[in-house]
Amino acid sequence: MKNVIITLTIFLSFWKSTAQLEYQNDKVLGELGTGLVQQIDANKKNHFYIDKECKIESTKQKTIPLLNKPDYNIKFYICIEQTTSSYKILIAKGKYAYVKKTNNFKYYDWKTFLKDEVIHAEPKEEYINSYFDKINGKKLHLDKLSTDDETEITEVNGEWLKIHNATIKRNYYIRWRDKQRLLVYLNLLM
């Protein structure tokens, strides 16, 4: 019995350490911070630091970006705070590192990111979150929605997004966050 538990523990540890990152990794990160830091060249090796002055390099190089699709040059980290010379980013649940403010990083507050970079937001769990006619309004039943629809986020109001869908010629609202949890899948401009 003891051998079975040890074998299972080793297998689970190996499986967890080799598991592939998803495109959107919010479930494993657990907080949303003040905004996002985009790594402009997603394939460039970064230097992560343990101090905000970026003098002591971290030996841990494994990071978990919120949005990760290196083949499309997409890598966004959750930003917890920024100083004059660095960004404090979330690299794993409860773990942080600093990166220098350089041309390879760009900061977006959530409102700017959602309006300028996201083309479509859809509910993760429709029974919890759906589309509404207004903020805290009546639930809409939009059967003809598609991820191919031409949509635009026209307003960010706290935890709510107003979306204009040009394909069906309709505006609707969706709740995008609940404190430190994303309630939507984010589709970006390419």
Secondary structure in CASP SS format (residue, H / E / C, confidence):
PFRMAT SS
TARGET T0000
AUTHOR 0000-0000-0000
METHOD secondary structure of the structure
MODEL  1
M C 1.00
K H 1.00
N H 1.00
V H 1.00
I H 1.00
I H 1.00
T H 1.00
L H 1.00
T H 1.00
I H 1.00
F H 1.00
L H 1.00
S H 1.00
F H 1.00
W H 1.00
K H 1.00
S H 1.00
T H 1.00
A C 1.00
Q C 1.00
L C 1.00
E C 1.00
Y C 1.00
Q E 1.00
N C 1.00
D H 1.00
K H 1.00
V H 1.00
L H 1.00
G C 1.00
E C 1.00
L C 1.00
G C 1.00
T C 1.00
G E 1.00
L E 1.00
V E 1.00
Q E 1.00
Q E 1.00
I C 1.00
D C 1.00
A C 1.00
N C 1.00
K C 1.00
K C 1.00
N C 1.00
H C 1.00
F C 1.00
Y E 1.00
I C 1.00
D C 1.00
K C 1.00
E C 1.00
C C 1.00
K C 1.00
I C 1.00
E E 1.00
S C 1.00
T C 1.00
K C 1.00
Q C 1.00
K C 1.00
T C 1.00
I C 1.00
P C 1.00
L C 1.00
L E 1.00
N E 1.00
K E 1.00
P H 1.00
D H 1.00
Y H 1.00
N C 1.00
I E 1.00
K E 1.00
F E 1.00
Y E 1.00
I E 1.00
C E 1.00
I E 1.00
E E 1.00
Q E 1.00
T C 1.00
T C 1.00
S C 1.00
S E 1.00
Y E 1.00
K E 1.00
I E 1.00
L E 1.00
I E 1.00
A E 1.00
K C 1.00
G C 1.00
K E 1.00
Y E 1.00
A E 1.00
Y E 1.00
V E 1.00
K E 1.00
K C 1.00
T C 1.00
N C 1.00
N C 1.00
F E 1.00
K E 1.00
Y E 1.00
Y E 1.00
D E 1.00
W H 1.00
K H 1.00
T H 1.00
F H 1.00
L H 1.00
K H 1.00
D H 1.00
E H 1.00
V E 1.00
I E 1.00
H E 1.00
A E 1.00
E E 1.00
P E 1.00
K C 1.00
E C 1.00
E C 1.00
Y C 1.00
I C 1.00
N C 1.00
S C 1.00
Y E 1.00
F E 1.00
D C 1.00
K C 1.00
I C 1.00
N C 1.00
G C 1.00
K C 1.00
K E 1.00
L C 1.00
H C 1.00
L C 1.00
D C 1.00
K C 1.00
L C 1.00
S C 1.00
T C 1.00
D C 1.00
D C 1.00
E C 1.00
T E 1.00
E E 1.00
I E 1.00
T E 1.00
E E 1.00
V E 1.00
N E 1.00
G C 1.00
E C 1.00
W E 1.00
L E 1.00
K E 1.00
I E 1.00
H E 1.00
N E 1.00
A C 1.00
T C 1.00
I C 1.00
K C 1.00
R E 1.00
N E 1.00
Y E 1.00
Y E 1.00
I E 1.00
R E 1.00
W C 1.00
R E 1.00
D E 1.00
K C 1.00
Q C 1.00
R E 1.00
L E 1.00
L C 1.00
V E 1.00
Y E 1.00
L E 1.00
N E 1.00
L E 1.00
L C 1.00
M C 1.00
END
